[in-house]
Amino acid sequence: MGRLEELLKIYEILNGYFGDLQWWPADEPFEVIVGAILTQNTAWVNVEKAIKALRGNQLLTPAALFHIREEELACIIRPSGYYHLKAARLKSFVRFFMEEYSGSIAAMKVEPLSNLRDKILGVWGVGPETADSILLYACQKPVFVCDAYTKRILFRHGMIGDDADYDEIRTMFMDHLQPDVSLLGQYHALIVNTGKIFCRNAPQCAACPLAVLRVGKRPSLREKESHSCI
């Protein structure tokens, strides 16, 4: 089975199991950007609390976040964890957003993908996963978002080595799948759900819908050992 067939088979199995996940959970694109920054190193349930607090203080607009004092913002987003750091990162991105695009998602979406990705990655506090989440879910650009679950699932199914980095995994998806925003967004959502429910540090392989891919395939010693350390 070639790489394209492997990736499509995984998608087919997970999509049939979970259905349309309607990901990303946000009311509008700017909220996606805020959520992508706040979700760094924290559970989504905590991000939801922080976003609720921002909404309650009428702060879910670029202009409002641009003008609020960083110290005050940190107090409001406290539930998200690392709140002083995340307040600084939010302020950094909003300054960029206002200066480059006057706070307009529509203006940002017009920018060619490669240029826009480079610009976003140049913003202090924004790494590849956050940048790609913003590109895909806020700007509707055809990119794939990799995360720890992606690496864990692909490694446990023998599709990558344990030293594969973000760009290598991202390129695998980008090179073999159609540049379709709906497909790429749903694929990432399916992987997140699979990782949270089944492909955890202590994996639930027998219950996982992807178990059918391992029928008749004996795991290597490295795969067995990896179950306790990934």
C-alpha positions as CSV (number, residue, x, y, z in Angstrom):
1,M,0.0,0.0,0.0
2,G,1.4,3.4,-1.0
3,R,1.6,6.4,1.2
4,L,-1.5,8.1,-0.4
5,E,-3.5,4.9,0.1
6,E,-2.4,4.6,3.7
7,L,-3.3,8.2,4.5
8,L,-6.7,7.9,2.8
9,K,-7.4,4.6,4.5
10,I,-6.8,6.1,7.9
11,Y,-9.1,9.0,7.0
12,E,-11.8,6.7,5.7
13,I,-11.7,4.6,8.9
14,L,-11.7,7.5,11.3
15,N,-14.3,9.5,9.4
16,G,-16.6,6.6,9.3
17,Y,-16.2,6.1,13.1
18,F,-16.5,9.7,14.3
19,G,-18.4,11.5,11.5
20,D,-18.2,15.2,10.8
21,L,-16.6,16.8,13.8
22,Q,-17.3,20.4,12.8
23,W,-13.8,21.5,14.0
24,W,-12.6,24.2,15.0
25,P,-14.9,25.0,17.9
26,A,-15.3,28.8,17.5
27,D,-18.0,31.3,16.6
28,E,-15.8,33.4,14.2
29,P,-12.3,33.4,12.7
30,F,-10.7,35.8,15.1
31,E,-11.8,33.6,18.0
32,V,-9.9,30.7,16.2
33,I,-6.8,32.8,16.3
34,V,-7.2,33.6,20.0
35,G,-7.9,29.9,20.7
36,A,-4.9,28.7,18.7
37,I,-2.6,30.9,20.9
38,L,-4.3,30.1,24.2
39,T,-4.3,26.3,23.6
40,Q,-0.5,26.0,23.7
41,N,0.4,23.6,26.5
42,T,-3.0,23.4,28.0
43,A,-6.3,21.4,27.7
44,W,-9.1,22.8,25.5
45,V,-11.5,23.0,28.5
46,N,-9.2,25.6,30.0
47,V,-9.1,27.6,26.8
48,E,-12.9,27.6,26.7
49,K,-12.9,29.2,30.1
50,A,-10.5,31.9,29.1
51,I,-12.4,32.6,25.9
52,K,-15.6,32.8,27.8
53,A,-14.0,35.4,30.1
54,L,-12.7,37.4,27.1
55,R,-16.2,37.4,25.6
56,G,-17.7,38.4,28.9
57,N,-15.4,41.4,28.9
58,Q,-16.1,42.3,25.3
59,L,-12.5,41.5,24.4
60,L,-12.9,39.1,21.4
61,T,-12.0,41.7,18.8
62,P,-8.6,42.8,17.5
63,A,-9.1,46.4,18.5
64,A,-10.1,45.5,22.1
65,L,-7.1,43.2,22.6
66,F,-4.8,45.8,21.0
67,H,-5.8,48.4,23.5
68,I,-6.1,46.4,26.7
69,R,-3.1,46.5,29.0
70,E,-1.1,43.3,29.0
71,E,-1.3,42.9,32.8
72,E,-5.1,43.2,32.7
73,L,-5.4,40.7,29.8
74,A,-3.2,38.2,31.8
75,C,-5.7,38.2,34.7
76,I,-8.6,37.6,32.4
77,I,-7.1,34.7,30.6
78,R,-5.8,33.1,33.8
79,P,-7.7,29.8,33.3
80,S,-5.6,29.0,30.2
81,G,-2.4,28.6,32.2
82,Y,0.9,30.3,31.6
83,Y,-1.3,33.4,31.4
84,H,1.4,36.1,31.6
85,L,3.2,34.4,28.7
86,K,0.0,33.9,26.7
87,A,-1.1,37.5,27.2
88,A,2.3,38.7,25.8
89,R,1.8,36.3,22.8
90,L,-1.7,37.5,22.2
91,K,-0.6,41.1,22.3
92,S,2.3,40.3,19.9
93,F,0.0,38.7,17.4
94,V,-2.6,41.4,17.6
95,R,0.0,44.1,17.0
96,F,1.1,42.2,13.9
97,F,-2.5,41.7,12.8
98,M,-3.4,45.3,13.2
99,E,-0.3,46.7,11.6
100,E,-0.3,44.3,8.6
101,Y,-4.0,43.8,8.0
102,S,-5.8,46.5,10.0
103,G,-7.4,43.7,12.0
104,S,-9.2,42.3,9.0
105,I,-9.4,38.5,8.4
106,A,-10.5,39.2,4.9
107,A,-7.4,41.2,4.2
108,M,-5.2,38.5,5.7
109,K,-6.9,35.8,3.7
110,V,-5.9,37.5,0.4
111,E,-2.2,37.0,1.2
112,P,-0.7,34.1,-0.7
113,L,-0.3,31.0,1.5
114,S,3.5,30.8,1.5
115,N,3.9,34.6,2.2
116,L,1.3,34.5,5.0
117,R,2.8,31.5,6.7
118,D,6.2,33.1,6.7
119,K,4.8,36.3,8.2
120,I,2.8,34.5,10.9
121,L,5.8,32.4,11.8
122,G,7.8,35.6,12.2
123,V,5.5,36.8,15.0
124,W,7.0,36.3,18.4
125,G,5.4,33.3,20.3
126,V,3.9,31.6,17.2
127,G,5.3,28.2,16.3
128,P,4.4,26.0,13.3
129,E,1.4,24.2,14.9
130,T,-0.2,27.5,16.0
131,A,0.6,29.1,12.6
132,D,-1.0,26.3,10.6
133,S,-4.1,26.2,12.9
134,I,-4.6,29.9,12.1
135,L,-4.0,29.4,8.4
136,L,-6.4,26.4,8.1
137,Y,-9.2,27.3,10.5
138,A,-9.2,31.1,10.5
139,C,-7.9,31.8,7.0
140,Q,-9.3,28.7,5.2
141,K,-5.9,28.0,3.7
142,P,-5.2,24.4,2.6
143,V,-2.5,23.3,5.1
144,F,-2.2,20.4,7.5
145,V,-1.9,20.9,11.2
146,C,0.4,18.4,12.9
147,D,0.4,17.8,16.7
148,A,1.7,15.3,19.2
149,Y,-1.2,13.0,18.4
150,T,-0.3,13.0,14.7
151,K,3.2,11.9,15.4
152,R,2.2,9.3,18.0
153,I,-0.4,7.7,15.7
154,L,1.8,7.6,12.6
155,F,4.8,6.3,14.6
156,R,2.8,3.5,16.2
157,H,1.5,2.4,12.8
158,G,5.1,2.4,11.4
159,M,4.6,5.3,9.0
160,I,7.3,7.5,10.4
161,G,10.4,7.2,12.6
162,D,10.5,8.4,16.2
163,D,12.8,11.2,15.1
164,A,10.4,12.7,12.5
165,D,9.9,16.4,13.0
166,Y,7.0,18.8,12.3
167,D,8.0,19.7,8.8
168,E,8.6,16.1,7.7
169,I,5.1,15.0,9.0
170,R,3.4,18.1,7.6
171,T,5.0,17.5,4.2
172,M,3.8,13.9,4.1
173,F,0.2,15.1,4.3
174,M,0.7,18.1,2.0
175,D,2.4,16.1,-0.7
176,H,-0.1,13.2,-0.8
177,L,-3.5,14.7,0.0
178,Q,-5.6,17.1,-2.1
179,P,-5.3,20.8,-1.0
180,D,-8.8,20.8,0.3
181,V,-9.6,22.8,3.4
182,S,-12.5,20.6,4.5
183,L,-10.5,17.4,4.1
184,L,-7.4,18.7,5.9
185,G,-9.5,20.3,8.7
186,Q,-11.5,17.2,9.3
187,Y,-8.4,14.9,9.1
188,H,-6.8,16.9,11.9
189,A,-9.9,16.8,14.0
190,L,-10.2,13.0,13.5
191,I,-6.6,12.6,14.6
192,V,-7.1,14.8,17.7
193,N,-10.2,12.7,18.7
194,T,-8.4,9.5,18.1
195,G,-5.4,10.6,20.2
196,K,-7.5,11.8,23.1
197,I,-9.6,8.7,23.3
198,F,-7.5,5.8,22.1
199,C,-3.9,6.7,21.2
200,R,-2.9,7.9,24.7
201,N,0.3,7.4,26.6
202,A,-1.2,4.1,27.7
203,P,-2.8,3.2,24.4
204,Q,-6.3,1.6,24.0
205,C,-5.3,-0.3,20.9
206,A,-8.0,-3.0,21.1
207,A,-10.8,-0.5,21.1
208,C,-9.3,1.9,18.5
209,P,-11.0,2.0,15.1
210,L,-7.5,1.9,13.5
211,A,-6.9,-1.6,15.1
212,V,-8.0,-3.1,11.8
213,L,-4.8,-1.8,10.1
214,R,-2.7,-3.9,12.4
215,V,-4.5,-7.2,11.8
216,G,-1.9,-9.9,11.0
217,K,0.9,-7.4,11.7
218,R,3.2,-8.3,14.5
219,P,4.6,-5.2,16.3
220,S,8.3,-4.9,16.5
221,L,10.2,-4.7,19.8
222,R,10.6,-0.9,19.3
223,E,6.8,-0.6,18.8
224,K,6.1,-2.6,21.9
225,E,8.5,-0.5,24.0
226,S,7.1,2.7,22.5
227,H,3.7,2.1,24.0
228,S,5.0,2.9,27.4
229,C,7.1,6.0,26.5
230,I,5.4,8.0,23.7
